[in-house]
Amino acid sequence: MENCCGLLTSKQEPVPLKSVEVELEVRDHVATVVSTLNYENKEDKPLEAVFVFPMPGDAAVCHFSATIGQTQIVAEVKEKQKAREEYDDALSSGQQAFLLEESDQSPDIFSLSVGSLPPGESASIRLEYVTELAVQADEGLRFVLPAVLNPRYHPQGSEGVQVTSVPASLVPYSLSFSARVSSPRPVSKVESNCPMDPLKYLNTEQSQATVKLAAGHKFDKDVELLIYYKDAHQPTAVVEAGQTSAKPGTLMGDPLVMLSLYPEFPQAVMSSLASCGEFVFLLDRSGSMGVPMNNNEGSQTRIGSARDTLLLLLKSIPMGCYFNIYSFGSSYEHIFPKSVEYSEKTMEEALKKVEGMEDDLGGTEILEALKHIYSQACIPNQPRQLFVFTDGEVGNTKEVINLVKKNSASHRCFSFGIGEGASSALINGLAKEGGGHAQFITGIDRMQPKVMQSLRFALQPAVVDISVKWDLPKGVSVSVLSPPITTLFQGQRSLIYAQLTGQSPKAAEGSVTVKYSLAGHPSQNKLHFNLKPAEDSGLTVHRLAARTLIRSLEMVEDEEVVEGGEPDEGVKKKKVVELSVQSGVSSAFTAFIAVNKGSGETIQGPLVRRNVPTPMPMMAMCGGGASGGRMMGRPIPRMVSCSMPMRRTVMEASPSAQMVNVGVMEASPSAQMVNVGEAQSCKSMESCGRRNCSMSKKSKGMVSCSMPMRRTVMEASPSAQMVNVGVIEAQSCKSMESCGRRKNCSMSKKSKGMKTLLTAMRRTVSSCVRRPTSKGVVQRESLNCSLDIEPQQPPRDPLLQLVSLQKASGCWELDPALAAAVGKTSEEVENTKPASENKEVWATILALIWLHGFKMDAQKEWELLAMKAVSWLRAPNAPCVAECVEAGNTLLGCKVQKDALGI
């Protein structure tokens, strides 16, 4: 039967949202975003369309309106429950209504409800928000338009937001995106992870430019812009006039000032890194960490990249520090009962455990792991530094951030969001409340350089005794709206919002001085600014300041906002609602509501609800993600999955299927044997021949095989007698019954109904037998591995190969592995060693020359471990450095100077 309703979901339901148009305006480091969502009802019944979508976690949503025909209805901010009741009342009385509300669990998820859209009618929804842009390590400003909303894991018993998703290629609406950038300084370039039309300059000074997203966006990733200015970044102050209709003395009625500070620390102090600290690394091992970092062929998985990053971190920690490694999923694990002193023995023990870490711990329950970390006593004179690696698919975001805030006095938290759709609210919130720094790793980004930058921040001397002093004309007073500055990092922006009260003479000036102490050296930065309000700034600064105040209030406990008397749990909410309504900026306790009261026509007939789908992330398509709990309020389906990034096949096996063999092809539901595979010249495909093969139970009824070159999703029934999971790279083989790529191939049980089996069979895995129990829970009975074939392993990255050989003290040993890492034979390395020098010195200098000669493009990744090596050489270890450097250059064909090595 032909369907005439236009765009459809994967369930063949019509979708009333037709297009999304986004206009971005960037002024220096502040972005204003206007999104227009165009709806059309092509059905013969009135509709209610509900769209749950991602937003930047720190955005200040400040405008919401609907246009129906020639009528525009501007929404008001009201207390959330009142807004919901008003919306429901309007629909029940046949009126049109529009509701926009922030999720109770996380500020980076919003829900938009378009109610009573009559047959044949169209509506345009306009949504506006403002946000500050984060400064990156290379001084670029990062803007992200979230397109991917990953399912969030909710622990058992907790509530979640209902989300409708479809594969990115099936998103039934279009996206257009344009950006206009302006700054007092020239715009040097704009980069993006998505195809863009060429940058166009609007003036000869090149201080204004526009850029557009190329047509045909696939919705498989967030839209990310990196904006670079010449001579960035300079301290600035923007004074904005108050709203003329607002009462003087109020937040919206008085002028506000936004200060952007970029502290510059003395080079002599910055070059000296701390040699103490307790480093706690917390790694996400949920199922969603098993998907590739990006869609490129051969892309490394998130967990694989995290393992390599931990290798670099463990090699870069200075001697004398303490460390521990935690990992979490539905439960948590730690390598040591408590943090241990960094030594060769503890480093090697940790690295062996890290090598075996897989995405096999189920869901994403980070809270209990954090509680255990904070329950451990801090080590005297060893400042605690917490590094959190996660794809951010957490449902209880506010609870997690509150826990970090409560413990902020005892540590600093550095957070890393891995992959598309990582929750910006979680990642930024952890770093902000933990006094650390946040990084996002998306697209083709390498995780290692960003993490090593944060390690440098952690090793820099802590900035203490931070104070802010204002110098203003007589009659002008200031009220600081931002939380006190507790952390300063070299080259990173600090923002201060303040309210100015009183009258100032024309052309009056003020100044602000930030004082602090760094490694015992008192320092200060002073900024002068004009009190005359800037022109055409609108109310951007006021809205950002209101958002800052609202977020600060939302994060505090109720008793903290009570001024005397007994705590009242409604005090915080009351303050937030008042501020939100006054400023027109949304909050967790308010919502935007618009009702069309002027049409005069009552919409007849029952409403049909249509959920507008968001792009389905990769992990949802390949069966990864949380287990044992609920994903955005939905129970997790029973699933057998195989994660393979170059193919996406979804199929179901019938209840009578006796055997499931996973490769790449589709079979009908009635198939007795399902073979999903890419068979090139193999006749029998009963095994997996890829490098990273781990079969593990992720939730009830789920077995997954993570293999980096293919992705398949399928569902097998409880009665399936045998599941044979495999991907075959068949070139000339006739029968492959073993997997020979992965060094640590294990099959394990991760929840009820599955026997725990942890078996390493010389890099081999073949098949697993599944038999239903009386309760229908599939059990694994046997593991058959064969050692007949030993395919060649893919070569390890040369840099990581060399790094893995370094000792905790910083030196390298002269052995065949080192020779191979620098591309030479053992004889060549042994025979060219200066006779007067010992083997460790010679090996260490060779490694340093190789790094400087061949890996300067990755210097940010290895510079800290190279500094350890130089420190080791400077000790009474190397009397003949010059001779070794000369001989090493000759052997490796390099021209690295001794001074360049730092020795």
C-alpha positions in Angstrom: 0.0 0.0 0.0 1.4 3.4 -1.0 2.1 5.8 1.9 1.5 9.4 0.9 2.7 11.0 4.2 6.2 11.9 3.0 9.1 11.4 5.4 9.1 8.1 7.4 10.9 6.6 10.3 12.3 3.1 10.3 8.9 2.0 11.6 7.2 3.6 8.6 5.7 6.3 10.7 5.4 9.7 9.1 7.8 12.4 10.5 6.4 15.9 10.7 9.8 17.6 11.1 11.0 18.4 7.6 14.2 20.5 8.0 16.4 22.2 10.5 18.2 25.5 9.7 20.9 26.7 12.0 22.5 30.2 11.8 25.6 30.7 14.0 27.1 34.2 14.8 30.4 34.2 16.6 31.7 37.5 18.1 35.2 37.0 19.4 34.6 34.0 21.8 30.8 34.2 22.2 28.4 32.3 19.9 24.8 33.0 19.3 22.9 30.2 17.6 19.5 30.4 16.0 17.8 27.2 15.0 14.6 27.0 12.9 12.7 23.7 12.9 10.1 23.5 10.1 7.2 21.1 10.7 4.4 20.0 8.3 1.6 17.7 9.0 0.9 15.6 5.8 -1.4 13.2 7.6 -5.2 13.4 7.8 -5.2 13.6 11.6 -4.0 16.3 14.0 -0.5 15.6 15.4 1.6 16.1 18.4 5.3 15.9 17.5 7.9 15.3 20.2 11.6 15.8 19.5 14.3 15.0 22.1 17.6 16.4 21.0 21.1 17.3 22.3 22.3 20.8 23.2 25.6 22.2 24.4 25.6 21.7 28.1 26.6 25.2 28.9 24.2 26.9 26.5 21.9 29.7 27.7 18.6 29.1 25.9 17.0 32.5 25.7 14.3 32.5 23.0 11.6 30.2 21.8 8.8 31.1 19.4 6.5 29.5 16.9 5.2 30.8 13.6 1.9 29.4 12.2 1.0 31.1 8.9 1.4 34.8 9.6 1.1 34.5 13.3 4.1 34.4 15.6 3.7 33.3 19.2 6.6 34.1 21.6 7.0 31.6 24.4 7.3 32.6 28.1 9.5 31.0 30.7 7.4 29.5 33.5 7.9 27.0 36.4 8.2 23.6 34.7 5.2 21.9 36.2 3.0 24.9 35.5 4.2 25.0 31.9 3.4 21.3 31.4 -0.1 21.8 32.8 -0.7 24.8 30.6 0.5 22.8 27.6 -1.8 19.8 28.5 -4.8 22.1 29.1 -4.3 23.8 25.8 -4.2 20.5 23.9 -7.2 19.1 25.7 -9.2 22.3 24.8 -8.2 22.0 21.1 -5.7 24.8 21.1 -2.2 24.7 19.6 0.7 24.7 22.1 4.5 24.5 22.1 6.7 23.3 25.0 10.5 23.4 25.3 12.1 21.9 28.5 15.5 20.9 29.8 15.9 17.3 31.0 15.8 16.8 34.7 18.9 14.5 34.5 21.2 16.5 32.3 21.3 20.1 31.0 22.5 19.0 27.5 19.2 17.2 26.6 16.1 19.1 25.6 12.6 18.0 24.7 10.5 20.0 22.2 6.7 19.3 22.0 4.6 20.7 19.1 1.0 20.1 19.9 -2.2 20.1 17.9 -0.7 20.5 14.4 -3.8 20.2 12.2 -3.8 18.2 8.9 -2.1 20.1 6.1 -0.7 22.8 8.4 2.9 24.0 8.8 4.7 25.5 11.7 8.2 27.0 12.2 9.8 26.8 15.6 12.6 29.3 16.4 15.1 28.4 19.1 17.9 30.7 20.2 20.8 30.2 22.6 24.1 31.8 23.5 27.3 30.1 24.7 31.0 30.8 25.2 33.5 28.9 23.0 36.2 26.8 24.7 39.9 27.5 23.9 41.8 24.5 22.5 45.4 23.6 23.0 46.3 25.1 19.6 44.5 28.4 20.5 41.5 27.6 18.3 38.0 28.3 19.6 35.7 25.2 19.4 32.0 25.3 18.5 30.0 22.1 18.4 26.5 21.7 17.1 25.4 18.4 18.6 23.8 16.2 16.0 24.3 12.8 17.8 22.4 12.0 21.0 23.9 8.9 22.4 21.7 6.8 24.6 22.4 7.5 28.3 22.9 4.6 30.7 20.6 4.8 33.7 21.2 2.5 36.7 18.4 0.1 37.6 15.4 1.8 39.1 16.3 5.3 37.8 14.2 7.3 35.4 15.3 8.2 31.9 14.2 10.3 29.0 12.5 8.6 26.1 14.5 8.9 22.9 13.5 7.8 19.4 16.5 7.0 17.2 17.1 5.8 13.6 20.4 5.1 11.8 22.1 8.3 10.7 21.6 7.5 7.0 17.8 7.3 7.6 17.3 10.6 9.4 14.2 11.9 7.7 14.9 15.6 7.8 17.6 17.9 6.4 20.1 20.2 8.1 21.5 23.5 6.8 24.2 25.4 8.7 25.8 28.7 8.2 28.2 30.7 10.3 29.3 34.3 10.5 32.5 35.1 12.4 33.7 38.5 13.5 36.4 39.7 15.8 38.6 42.8 16.5 41.4 40.6 15.1 41.6 39.0 11.7 40.1 35.5 11.2 43.0 33.4 10.1 41.1 30.2 9.3 38.0 28.1 10.1 38.3 24.3 10.1 35.5 21.7 10.4 35.1 17.9 10.8 32.3 18.2 8.2 32.5 19.2 4.5 32.2 23.0 4.3 32.0 25.5 1.5 35.1 27.7 1.2 35.5 30.5 3.8 34.4 33.9 2.5 35.8 37.2 3.9 33.5 40.1 4.2 36.0 42.9 4.5 39.6 43.7 3.6 40.8 43.4 7.2 39.6 39.8 7.1 38.0 40.4 10.6 34.6 39.1 9.3 33.9 35.9 7.4 31.2 33.4 6.6 31.2 29.7 6.0 28.5 27.1 5.2 28.0 23.4 5.7 28.1 21.6 2.4 24.8 20.1 1.3 24.0 16.5 2.2 25.1 16.3 5.9 24.8 12.6 6.9 24.0 13.2 10.6 26.8 10.7 11.5 28.7 13.2 13.6 28.4 16.4 15.5 29.2 19.5 13.4 32.4 21.0 14.8 34.0 24.3 13.9 37.5 25.4 15.0 37.9 29.1 14.6 41.4 30.7 14.7 42.2 34.4 15.1 45.5 36.1 14.5 47.3 37.2 17.7 44.8 35.3 19.9 44.1 35.5 22.7 44.2 38.8 24.4 42.5 39.8 27.7 39.3 41.7 27.0 36.4 43.4 28.8 32.9 43.9 27.4 30.4 46.2 29.2 26.8 45.7 28.2 24.0 48.1 29.0 21.0 46.8 30.9 17.5 46.2 29.5 15.6 49.5 29.3 12.4 47.9 30.4 14.0 46.2 33.5 14.2 47.8 36.9 17.5 49.4 37.8 19.3 47.5 40.5 18.2 44.1 39.1 20.3 41.7 37.1 18.7 42.6 33.8 18.4 46.3 34.5 22.0 47.1 35.4 25.1 47.1 33.1 27.1 43.9 33.2 30.8 43.4 32.4 32.3 40.2 31.0 36.1 39.8 31.6 38.1 37.3 29.6 41.5 36.7 31.2 44.4 34.8 29.7 47.1 34.5 32.4 50.7 34.3 31.2 53.1 32.6 33.6 56.8 33.1 33.7 58.6 30.6 31.5 61.2 29.8 34.1 58.4 28.6 36.4 56.5 26.8 33.7 59.5 24.8 32.6 59.8 23.2 36.1 57.3 20.3 36.4 56.2 18.9 39.7 57.8 15.6 40.8 55.0 14.6 43.2 51.4 13.8 43.0 48.9 11.0 43.2 47.5 10.2 39.8 44.3 8.2 39.6 43.1 7.2 36.2 39.4 6.2 35.8 38.6 4.4 32.5 35.2 3.7 31.0 34.9 0.0 30.1 31.2 0.0 29.2 30.1 -1.7 26.0 29.9 1.5 24.0 33.7 1.9 24.4 34.1 -0.9 21.9 33.0 1.1 18.8 35.5 2.8 16.5 36.8 6.3 17.2 35.5 7.3 13.8 34.0 5.9 10.6 37.3 5.6 8.7 38.4 2.2 7.6 40.7 0.6 10.2 39.8 3.1 12.9 40.9 2.1 16.4 38.3 1.4 19.0 37.7 3.8 21.8 39.0 1.3 24.3 42.0 0.6 22.2 42.9 4.2 22.0 42.4 4.5 25.7 44.8 1.6 26.3 47.5 3.3 24.2 46.9 6.6 26.1 47.4 4.9 29.4 50.7 3.5 28.2 51.9 7.0 27.4 50.6 8.3 30.8 52.3 5.5 32.8 55.6 6.1 31.0 55.4 9.9 31.6 54.7 10.0 35.3 57.7 11.3 37.3 59.5 9.1 39.7 58.4 9.7 43.3 54.7 10.0 42.4 51.8 7.6 43.3 49.2 6.2 41.0 46.3 3.7 40.6 44.0 2.8 37.7 40.2 2.2 38.1 37.8 1.0 35.5 34.1 1.0 35.5 31.0 -0.3 33.8 28.1 -1.9 35.6 30.6 -2.5 38.4 34.1 -1.1 39.0 37.6 -2.5 39.4 41.0 -1.2 40.5 44.5 -2.5 39.8 45.8 -1.9 43.3 43.8 -1.8 46.6 45.2 1.7 47.1 47.5 4.1 45.2 51.1 2.8 45.1 54.4 4.5 44.6 55.5 4.7 41.0 58.3 2.2 40.2 59.5 -0.2 37.6 57.6 -3.0 39.3 54.3 -1.2 39.8 54.4 0.3 36.3 54.9 -3.1 34.7 52.2 -4.7 36.8 49.8 -1.9 35.8 50.7 -2.1 32.1 50.0 -5.9 32.0 46.5 -5.3 33.5 45.9 -2.4 31.0 46.8 -4.5 28.0 43.9 -6.9 28.9 41.3 -4.2 29.4 38.3 -4.5 27.1 34.9 -3.0 26.8 33.4 -5.8 28.9 32.0 -4.3 32.1 28.5 -3.6 30.8 26.8 -0.3 31.6 28.2 3.2 32.5 27.9 3.5 36.3 30.6 5.9 37.2 29.2 7.1 40.5 30.2 4.1 42.6 33.7 4.1 41.3 34.1 7.8 42.2 32.7 7.2 45.6 35.4 4.5 46.2 38.1 6.8 45.0 37.0 9.6 47.3 36.8 7.2 50.2 40.6 6.6 49.9 42.7 8.9 52.2 44.8 11.4 50.3 48.6 10.8 50.6 50.4 13.7 52.4 52.3 16.0 50.1 51.0 14.1 47.0 48.2 16.3 45.4 45.5 14.0 44.0 44.9 14.4 40.2 42.0 12.4 38.8 41.8 11.6 35.0 38.4 10.4 33.8 38.1 8.8 30.4 34.5 8.2 29.2 32.2 8.4 26.2 29.9 10.3 28.4 26.9 8.1 28.1 25.7 8.7 31.7 22.2 9.3 32.8 22.7 10.6 36.3 24.9 13.5 35.2 24.0 16.0 37.9 24.5 13.4 40.7 28.0 12.6 39.4 29.0 16.3 39.0 27.7 17.1 42.5 29.9 14.3 44.0 33.0 15.7 42.3 32.1 19.2 43.5 31.8 18.0 47.1 35.3 16.5 46.9 36.9 19.4 44.9 39.0 20.5 47.9 40.9 17.2 47.9 41.8 16.8 44.2 41.7 18.2 40.6 39.7 16.4 37.9 40.7 16.3 34.3 38.0 14.9 32.0 38.1 13.4 28.5 35.0 13.0 26.3 35.6 10.2 23.8 33.7 9.9 20.5 30.7 11.6 18.9 27.9 12.6 21.2 29.8 12.5 24.5 27.9 14.5 27.0 29.3 18.0 27.2 27.4 18.6 30.4 29.2 15.7 32.1 32.7 16.3 30.6 32.7 20.1 31.2 31.0 19.7 34.5 33.6 17.3 35.9 36.4 19.6 35.0 34.7 22.8 36.1 33.7 21.5 39.5 36.9 19.5 39.9 39.2 22.5 39.1 40.7 20.7 36.1 40.5 20.9 32.4 38.1 19.2 29.9 39.0 17.8 26.5 36.9 16.2 23.7 38.3 13.6 21.3 36.1 13.3 18.2 36.4 12.5 14.5 40.0 11.9 13.5 41.4 13.5 16.7 44.1 11.5 18.4 43.5 11.1 22.1 47.1 11.0 23.1 48.2 14.7 22.5 45.2 16.1 24.2 45.6 13.8 27.3 49.3 14.7 27.5 48.5 18.4 27.5 46.3 17.8 30.5 49.1 15.8 32.2 51.3 18.9 31.7 48.6 21.0 33.3 48.5 18.5 36.2 52.2 18.6 36.6 52.5 22.4 36.5 52.8 24.1 39.9 49.4 24.8 41.3 48.2 28.4 41.3 47.1 29.4 44.8 45.9 32.4 46.7 43.9 33.7 43.7 42.2 37.1 44.3 40.4 39.6 42.2 40.5 43.3 43.0 38.4 46.0 41.3 39.2 49.6 40.8 36.2 51.6 39.7 35.2 55.3 39.7 33.5 56.8 42.7 29.8 56.0 42.8 30.1 52.7 40.9 30.1 49.4 42.8 30.5 45.9 41.5 28.9 42.5 42.4 30.7 39.5 41.0 28.2 37.0 39.6 30.7 34.2 38.7 31.9 31.6 41.2 35.4 32.4 42.6 38.3 31.5 40.4 40.0 28.4 41.9 42.1 27.3 39.0 44.3 29.0 36.4 46.2 27.3 33.6 48.7 28.7 31.1 47.0 29.9 28.0 43.5 29.0 29.1 40.7 31.6 29.5 39.1 32.5 32.7 35.7 34.3 32.6 34.3 36.7 35.2 30.8 38.2 35.0 30.0 41.1 37.3 27.1 43.5 37.8 27.9 47.3 37.8 25.6 49.5 40.0 25.6 53.3 40.1 26.3 56.1 37.7 29.7 56.7 36.2 31.0 59.8 34.4 31.3 59.7 30.6 34.4 58.0 29.3 35.2 56.7 32.7 37.6 53.7 33.1 37.9 50.9 35.5 40.4 48.1 36.0 40.6 44.7 37.5 43.7 43.0 38.9 44.0 39.2 39.4 46.6 38.3 41.9 47.9 34.8 42.5 51.0 32.8 43.7 52.7 30.3 41.4 55.5 28.1 42.9 56.0 30.6 45.6 56.3 33.5 43.2 53.6 36.2 43.6 52.2 37.4 40.2 49.4 39.6 38.9 47.6 40.5 35.7 45.9 43.8 35.3 43.2 44.8 32.8 41.9 48.3 32.1 38.5 48.7 30.5 36.1 51.5 29.5 32.8 51.6 31.4 30.9 52.8 28.3 28.6 50.0 27.2 29.4 48.4 23.8 27.1 49.0 20.9 24.8 46.3 19.4 25.7 43.7 22.0 22.0 43.0 22.7 21.6 41.1 26.0 24.2 38.4 25.3 26.3 39.1 28.3 23.3 39.3 30.6 22.0 36.0 29.4 25.4 34.3 29.8 25.7 35.8 33.3 22.2 34.6 34.1 23.1 31.1 32.9 26.2 31.2 35.1 24.2 32.1 38.1 21.5 29.6 37.4 24.0 26.7 37.0 25.8 27.7 40.2 22.5 27.7 42.1 21.4 24.4 40.6 24.7 22.8 41.8 24.4 23.8 45.4 22.6 21.9 48.1 19.3 23.5 49.4 20.7 24.2 52.9 23.5 26.3 51.3 21.1 28.8 49.9 19.2 29.3 53.1 20.1 32.5 54.9 19.4 31.5 58.5 16.6 29.3 59.9 15.9 25.7 59.0 16.7 24.4 55.5 13.8 24.5 53.1 14.1 22.1 50.1 12.2 24.6 47.9 14.5 27.6 48.5 16.9 26.7 45.8 14.2 26.0 43.3 12.5 29.3 44.1 15.6 31.3 43.5 16.4 29.5 40.3 12.8 30.0 39.0 12.8 33.7 39.8 16.1 34.2 38.1 15.1 32.1 35.1 11.8 34.0 34.6 13.4 37.4 35.1 16.2 36.8 32.5 14.3 34.6 30.1 16.9 31.9 30.3 15.8 28.3 30.8 16.8 26.1 33.7 16.2 22.7 35.2 13.1 24.0 37.1 11.5 26.0 34.2 10.3 25.6 30.7 9.3 27.7 27.7 5.6 27.5 27.0 3.7 29.1 24.0 -0.1 28.8 23.4 -1.8 29.9 20.3 -4.9 31.6 21.7 -5.7 33.8 18.8 -6.8 31.4 16.1 -10.4 31.1 17.4 -10.7 27.6 15.9 -10.8 24.4 18.0 -8.8 21.5 16.5 -11.1 18.5 16.3 -10.2 14.8 16.6 -7.8 12.8 18.8 -4.1 13.7 18.7 -1.7 11.3 17.1 1.8 11.4 18.8 4.8 11.3 16.5 8.3 11.0 18.0 10.9 12.8 15.8 14.0 10.6 15.6 17.5 11.6 16.4 20.5 10.1 14.6 21.4 6.7 16.0 25.1 6.5 17.2 27.4 3.8 16.0 27.3 1.9 19.3 23.5 1.6 19.2 23.8 0.1 15.7 26.4 -2.4 16.7 25.0 -3.6 19.9 27.4 -1.9 22.2 26.5 0.3 25.1 25.1 -0.2 28.4 23.8 -3.4 29.9 22.1 -4.5 33.0 20.1 -1.2 33.3 18.0 1.1 31.2 19.0 3.2 28.2 17.1 6.5 28.4 14.3 4.7 30.2 14.0 1.7 27.9 14.9 -1.9 28.8 17.9 -3.2 26.8 16.9 -5.8 24.2 18.3 -9.3 24.2 20.9 -9.2 21.5 23.9 -11.0 20.0 26.1 -8.4 18.4 29.3 -8.2 16.4 30.9 -4.8 16.1 32.5 -4.3 12.7 33.0 -0.7 11.4 32.9 -1.3 7.6 29.5 -3.0 7.3 26.2 -2.4 8.9 23.7 -5.2 8.6 20.7 -5.7 10.8 18.9 -9.0 10.7 16.8 -11.3 12.9 17.2 -15.1 13.3 14.0 -17.0 13.8 13.2 -18.8 17.1 14.0 -22.1 15.4 17.4 -21.1 14.2 19.8 -23.9 15.2 23.0 -22.1 14.4 24.0 -18.5 13.9 27.3 -17.8 12.1 28.2 -14.1 12.1 29.9 -12.6 9.1 28.2 -10.2 6.6 25.0 -11.1 4.7 21.3 -11.1 5.3 19.1 -14.1 5.8 15.4 -14.5 5.9 13.6 -14.8 9.3 12.9 -18.4 8.6 16.6 -19.4 8.0 17.8 -22.5 9.9 21.3 -21.3 9.6 22.2 -17.6 9.4 25.6 -16.8 8.0 26.5 -13.1 8.2 29.9 -12.7 6.7 32.2 -11.3 4.2 33.4 -14.5 2.5 36.1 -13.8 0.0 37.5 -17.2 -0.8 36.9 -19.2 2.4 34.7 -22.3 2.3 34.3 -22.5 6.0 34.0 -19.5 8.3 33.9 -20.5 11.9 36.3 -18.1 13.4 37.4 -14.6 13.7 40.7 -13.5 12.2 40.9 -9.9 13.3 43.2 -8.4 15.8 40.9 -7.3 18.6 38.6 -10.2 19.2 36.8 -10.3 22.5 33.6 -12.2 23.0 31.9 -11.2 26.1 28.4 -11.2 27.6 27.2 -7.6 27.8 23.7 -8.2 29.2 21.2 -10.9 29.4 21.2 -12.9 26.2 24.0 -10.8 24.7 27.2 -12.1 23.2 29.4 -9.6 21.3 32.5 -9.9 19.2 34.4 -6.7 18.7 36.4 -6.7 15.5 37.8 -3.5 14.1 37.0 -4.0 10.4 33.3 -4.9 10.3 30.1 -4.1 12.1 26.9 -6.3 12.2 23.9 -6.3 14.5 21.7 -9.3 14.8 19.3 -10.8 17.3 19.2 -14.5 18.0 16.4 -16.3 19.8 16.9 -18.0 23.2 16.4 -21.4 21.5 19.4 -21.0 19.2 21.6 -24.0 19.9 24.8 -22.6 18.6 26.2 -19.2 17.9 29.4 -19.0 15.9 30.7 -15.5 15.8 33.4 -14.6 13.3 34.8 -12.4 10.7 37.0 -14.0 8.1 39.8 -12.3 6.3 40.0 -15.1 3.8 42.5 -14.8 1.1 43.7 -18.3 0.3 42.6 -20.3 3.3 40.0 -23.0 2.9 39.1 -23.5 6.6 39.8 -21.2 9.4 38.8 -22.5 12.8 40.9 -20.1 14.9 41.5 -16.5 15.4 45.1 -15.6 15.4 45.2 -11.8 15.6 44.5 -10.7 19.1 47.1 -11.2 21.7 44.6 -11.5 24.6 41.4 -13.0 23.2 39.0 -13.8 26.0 35.4 -14.9 26.4 33.7 -13.9 29.6 30.4 -13.7 31.4 29.4 -10.3 32.6 25.9 -10.9 34.2 23.4 -13.4 35.4 22.8 -16.5 33.3 26.3 -16.8 31.9 29.1 -18.9 33.2 32.3 -16.9 33.8 34.9 -18.0 31.3 38.2 -16.1 31.0 40.3 -18.0 28.5 43.4 -16.9 26.6 44.2 -19.5 24.0 47.3 -18.3 22.3 45.5 -15.5 20.5 42.8 -17.9 19.3 39.0 -18.1 19.5 36.7 -20.2 17.4 33.2 -20.8 18.5 30.8 -20.8 21.4 27.8 -23.1 22.1 24.7 -21.5 23.5 22.1 -23.6 25.2 19.0 -22.2 26.9 18.4 -22.9 30.5 14.9 -23.5 31.9 14.5 -19.7 32.2 15.6 -19.1 28.6 18.9 -17.6 29.6 21.6 -18.5 27.2 24.6 -20.2 28.6 27.9 -20.8 27.1 29.1 -24.4 27.3 32.3 -24.8 25.5 35.1 -22.9 23.8 36.9 -24.7 21.0 40.1 -23.2 19.8 42.6 -24.4 17.3 46.2 -23.5 16.8 46.5 -24.6 13.2 46.8 -21.1 11.8 49.0 -18.3 13.1 48.2 -15.2 10.9 50.7 -12.4 11.1 49.8 -9.6 13.6 49.3 -6.1 12.3 52.4 -4.0 13.2 52.2 -1.9 16.3 52.6 1.9 16.0 56.5 2.5 16.0 56.2 5.3 18.5 54.2 3.2 20.9 56.6 0.3 20.4 59.5 2.4 21.4 57.6 4.0 24.3 56.6 0.6 25.7 60.3 -0.3 26.1 61.1 2.7 28.3 61.8 2.0 32.0 60.1 3.8 34.8 63.3 5.7 35.6 63.3 7.1 32.1 66.1 5.0 30.4 66.0 2.4 27.8 67.9 -0.9 27.7 70.0 -2.1 24.8 68.3 -5.2 23.5 66.9 -6.5 20.2 63.5 -5.0 20.8 65.0 -1.5 21.0 67.1 -2.1 17.8 63.9 -3.2 16.0 62.0 -0.1 17.3 64.6 2.2 15.8 64.7 0.2 12.6 68.1 -1.4 13.0 69.5 -4.9 13.7 71.0 -5.9 17.1 74.4 -6.1 15.4 74.2 -2.6 14.0 73.3 -1.1 17.3 75.8 -3.1 19.3 78.7 -2.5 16.9 78.3 1.3 16.8 78.1 1.8 20.5 81.0 4.1 21.7 83.3 1.8 23.7 83.5 4.2 26.7 79.7 4.4 27.3 77.4 1.9 29.0 74.6 0.2 27.2 71.7 2.0 28.9 73.1 5.4 28.1 73.7 4.4 24.5 70.2 3.0 24.2 68.6 6.0 25.8 70.4 8.5 23.5 69.4 6.4 20.5 65.8 6.5 21.5 65.9 10.3 22.0 67.5 10.8 18.6 64.9 8.7 17.0 62.1 10.6 18.6 63.6 14.0 17.6 64.5 12.8 14.1 61.4 10.9 13.1 58.5 11.8 15.4 58.6 15.6 15.8 55.0 15.7 14.6 54.0 13.8 17.7 56.2 15.7 20.1 53.3 16.6 22.4 52.8 12.9 23.0 56.4 12.0 24.0 57.9 15.2 25.4 57.2 14.4 29.0 58.7 10.9 28.8 61.7 12.4 26.9 62.2 14.8 29.8 62.4 11.8 32.2 65.0 10.3 29.9 67.0 13.6 29.9 66.8 13.8 33.7 68.2 10.3 33.9 71.1 11.1 31.6 71.9 14.3 33.6 72.4 12.2 36.7 75.9 10.7 37.0 75.1 8.2 34.2 76.5 9.7 30.9 80.1 10.9 30.8 80.4 10.7 27.0 77.1 12.2 25.8 78.6 14.1 22.8 80.3 11.0 21.4 77.0 9.0 21.7 75.0 11.7 20.0 77.4 11.8 17.1 77.4 8.0 16.7 73.7 7.8 17.1 73.1 10.4 14.3 75.4 8.5 12.1 73.6 5.2 12.7 70.1 6.5 12.3 70.8 9.0 9.5 69.8 12.0 11.6 71.2 15.4 12.3 69.8 16.1 15.8 72.0 18.4 17.8 72.9 17.7 21.4 71.3 20.9 22.6 68.0 20.0 20.9 67.9 16.8 23.0 68.2 18.9 26.1 71.3 17.2 27.4 
